[in-house]
Amino acid sequence: MPGNKYNCSPGTPRTRLERLLRERELRKFNKSLNDGETELSTNDPFSPDAETSIWFNDEESSETISTGRYSSDGCERQDFRASKQRLLVVANRLPVSAVRCGEDSWQLEMSVGGLVRALLGVKEFETRWIGWAGVNVPDEIGQKGLTKALAEKRCIPVFLDEEIVHQYYNGYCNNILWPLFHYLGLPQEDRLATTRSFQSQFDAYKKANQMFADVVNEHYEEGDVVWCHDYHLMFLPKCLKQRNSKMKVGWFLHTPFPSSEIHRTLPSRSELLRSVLAADLVGFHTYDYARHFVSACTRILGLEGTPEGVEDQGKLTRVAAFPIGIDSDRFIQALKLPQVQDHMKELKETFAGRKVMLGVDRLDMIKGIPQKILAFEKFLEENPDWRDKVVLLQIAVPTRTDVPEYQKLTSQVHEIVGRINGRFGTLTAVPIHHLDRSLDFHALCALYAVTDVALVTSLRDGMNLVSYEFVACQASKKGVLILSEFAGAAQSLGAGAILVNPWNITEVASSIGYALNMPADEREKRHHHNFIHVTTHTSQEWAATFVSELNDTIVEAQLRTRQIPPVLPIEVAVDSYSQSNNRLLIVGFNATLTELVDTLGRKGSQIKELEPKLRPDLHEPFKKLCDDPRTTVVVLSGSDRSVLDDNFGDYKLWLAAENGMFLRFTRGDWMTTMPENLNMDWVDSVKHVFEYFTVRTPRSHFQLRETSVLWNYKYADVEFGRLQARDLLQHLWTGPISNAPLDVVQGSRSVEVRSVGVTKGAAIDRILGEIVHNKGMTEPIDYVLCIGHFLAKDEDIYTFFEPELPSEAPAPLRPHVPTPVRTSVSKLPVSKSVSKAALLKKQRSLSTIERNTSHPVIGGALQSRVADRMSLQEGSSVLDLRGENYFSCSVARKRSNARYLLGSSDDVVKLLRELADS
């Protein structure tokens, strides 16, 4: 039942931090119960890096997963053993390799890597894997056979044909996204060809992501958690949410995310960012990557970045860092195995009397293998005494051997190694042992254990778990880790490692010397720090933390959703309109009746915004509404009078400019509704401040109005604009407005200074009085539609018309609006006896408006025609408004005091058309 959704027991933690801490303690307790349930597997194939252990053909893929213990309502499960939450892990490749043995028979081999290990270590979730099997299966019989075989491994295949794989995987993923995310430019000769083929590759990318989404939707059950992985599936969250907005979706990137300046060069930049933002939780290895993502959303999409993530009109996508780990126990226990001990003994005998340095990498552009070897050469040049006392073992696992750039890299590395060995080697020993292959797990553990110095010189790496594996195997040796500052692991292991810039050969060579000569006590302290981190921040903990955060993010989103107005029921609004006799429509102008503009001003939008125009598709319905004798239309805007004159001079309606301070019927003259004692002496001093900051902030502008001054930095650089706005406010508060009766109204990217009391809500009762007198209304207004994209300061207009309920009637609770009116027609307690008292209150200022023959205003004198033309008895009959006949509606602003919400001005067009045709 909805009413019971949040009725947890009194002991249930309420705050986010309390929930996550409780979740962490439960995981520890559960782990202690399950420690004896699994045995160490000793035949797992070696993979040098978390990014290659599962998906062999991916340059940097994923590796982990797990879950949390909260149900969708945020309450702690009472019996999480009896009812496991399902986790759907969606990645480009399944953790299996498949070989076809017959028409409908397949041989499968499980690839136990980091991601698989993470899931094996978490018992409270029922996990399913969804991905491509890595083989082309065009026939239906083969697909059925493979699906049946994979089901035994809890895997679900996505079948991609060869053309899709070529365009989506080899093309868009590996040739465009992967180099971009690793700060690698395409070779110059390929750029033109890539530009020509980009659109077809991107179309294939979207098609493949939709195919993944179709499979997920086919197997999804309510309450499942869907965890999408890596740059191959950036479009997937959007596809899933379009089908089911309540689906719990998380997305994790296993590569770096580049700075916004790099990402903005991607033609599909906006589409990919918005697709990822459809997820509930977006995860990265490090805070830097998360910061880059938020910055890209801010600079490219114009959205607001917050400490929690990215906010778009009230919808928050949580963005956070979740550093991945390894299954450290697997490595620690493996060192005790006889075969590993034998390997260690053999290696110690082979390299007796020499210090062992180790590098384990994929043979890839980003791994910095040439830079590592050149730094070692420089060390040997500068330290001749070490030439026969140290050896570098470089394991280089081949990858993408059919790509010319990788073939060139292989030849380059071989050439450098041969030159150094020829220069510094002897007949019996060489300084570099280079292997173009991987090692099995036991041999790798033995090699880690006997190493004195591990050298990781990645030029750009998502995480690089080789450094973690080395630390886990160094309990007795306590070797030194030299780690590139461009690897994600540097943020986790930086305190115990020697951080280097791999591009600085001299620095790396010097660090090699420092590591080889490091005192034992310093080695031990450094190792102890890193060992504690590696053994506590495991892959299982990483996976469990992510899914726990995802579950909790859903709880937070549900709480926020309660505070978001529902979408306007257009049919109900139109039906009430058609049954009413005297209607009042109050409509905003900017972002409500104007044409849509690009928020970042790339298509001349800034010019359009400075000269706002009524949407062409509104001319006909707006004229019908204005010509209806039973309908009064008021355009209420913060714009000045000339703007409204230019757009609405041909319509029969009321114009209220500058937040209602100026009013006229289009067939009459402008009049002022400003209070007589309104002081405008502050304008010149504020104007000088705004002029100063306009000059200092490119693409900002200010508008001098007759009752306010506005500075807008919507089209300026987002971060610079915010800094300038902060500085501007400091200047205002310490100078021109320090003691003045003024309001400073801050929009999302604007600062406005107005006199106290200048709001749309404060002006509406005076406006209403003039309209009633001018039209000679004898019948009370029984329908009000108030719609606009108003600032929070002006949303008092929404609450002005809220009908009062009888004092004896209990007020239903509304979390986002202090007044007690709900939108349900059948549940509204409405009484005719209410109207008299309510209307006396609503018209409190109609009988106190003072007659004034002239009123001084900036720019000249205006005739003040708003007078005390109504008696108290007349005012009480202006409104006879039932709750079900009042529709306040915010346009594209989800955090609002309005009853309802419309997504954009397109929805406004639809509403006004239906009203006009009713």
Number of C-alpha atoms within 10 A of each C-alpha: 4 7 6 8 12 15 12 15 9 7 7 14 18 13 9 14 11 12 19 17 12 15 22 18 11 14 22 12 11 15 17 10 10 13 10 8 9 9 8 11 9 12 10 14 17 19 25 24 24 26 26 21 24 27 24 18 15 21 18 25 26 27 29 27 30 30 30 29 27 23 19 22 20 24 20 20 16 11 9 15 13 9 12 17 20 19 24 25 25 25 23 25 24 24 27 21 17 18 15 15 9 10 11 16 16 17 14 15 11 15 21 20 25 28 28 21 20 25 25 17 22 23 17 22 23 17 23 17 23 25 22 22 25 22 15 14 17 12 10 10 13 18 18 14 16 23 18 18 19 21 13 9 15 13 23 26 21 23 22 21 13 13 10 18 22 15 22 25 21 15 21 24 23 18 18 20 17 20 16 20 20 19 18 16 12 14 9 8 8 10 12 12 10 16 10 10 14 19 14 13 24 19 15 21 24 19 15 26 22 19 17 26 23 17 17 22 15 8 12 16 12 10 14 21 25 24 26 27 25 20 25 25 26 26 26 29 27 23 21 25 18 12 12 11 13 14 22 25 26 28 27 25 23 23 25 27 26 20 19 19 13 17 22 15 10 13 13 13 16 15 14 18 19 16 18 23 27 25 29 25 27 27 23 27 25 23 17 17 22 24 22 19 25 26 22 25 24 20 20 19 18 18 20 19 21 14 10 12 20 22 18 17 12 17 17 23 23 23 26 23 17 20 24 32 31 30 24 21 14 18 23 19 12 21 21 10 12 11 14 20 18 13 18 22 13 13 18 16 9 10 15 11 11 15 17 24 25 22 24 26 23 24 24 19 18 20 23 20 29 21 19 21 22 19 23 26 24 15 22 20 14 14 12 11 10 17 18 17 14 20 20 21 20 21 22 23 17 17 18 15 12 8 9 10 13 17 15 11 16 20 11 13 19 13 12 15 22 14 13 18 16 13 12 17 16 11 6 5 13 20 25 22 14 16 14 14 13 19 19 14 19 25 19 23 26 24 22 30 28 24 25 20 22 26 26 26 29 27 21 23 24 27 29 27 22 22 26 25 24 27 32 28 28 22 16 9 17 26 28 28 30 23 28 28 21 21 25 29 25 23 17 21 23 19 13 23 24 21 23 21 16 26 16 11 20 16 15 28 24 16 20 23 16 13 19 17 10 13 10 12 10 13 19 17 13 21 25 17 16 21 23 12 18 26 18 15 19 23 30 27 27 22 25 27 21 27 25 21 23 28 26 26 22 23 20 16 17 15 14 15 15 12 17 21 22 16 14 20 14 17 12 13 20 18 14 19 23 14 13 15 14 20 23 19 19 22 21 23 23 21 21 25 25 20 19 17 17 15 16 19 16 10 11 11 18 20 11 16 18 11 10 23 18 18 16 10 14 17 12 12 18 21 16 17 22 19 15 13 10 13 21 22 21 24 21 30 25 24 18 20 19 10 16 23 15 13 15 19 15 11 19 20 23 22 26 31 26 22 24 26 26 23 30 22 19 17 12 9 11 19 20 25 23 19 14 15 6 15 15 16 10 17 21 13 13 20 19 12 17 25 14 11 20 18 11 12 16 14 16 20 21 18 17 15 17 19 22 24 19 21 25 21 24 21 20 19 17 20 12 13 23 17 10 17 21 12 12 17 16 11 16 17 13 10 14 17 19 11 9 14 13 18 17 19 15 17 15 12 17 18 20 17 22 21 18 13 15 23 22 27 20 18 23 22 21 25 25 18 23 24 19 20 17 12 9 9 14 12 13 18 21 21 26 28 19 21 26 29 24 27 18 14 16 17 20 18 23 25 17 15 23 23 24 22 23 17 8 6 9 10 15 13 12 14 12 16 17 10 18 17 23 19 18 9 13 9 12 16 18 19 11 10 10 18 22 16 13 20 21 19 13 21 22 15 18 25 18 15 20 17 13 14 11 14 18 14 15 13 8 8 12 17 14 21 21 24 19 19 20 17 11 16 13 19 24 22 18 22 24 21 23 22 25 22 23 24 25 23 26 30 23 21 23 22 18 24 25 27 25 20 25 25 15 17 22 18 17 22 18 14 19 19 19 16 21 19 11 11
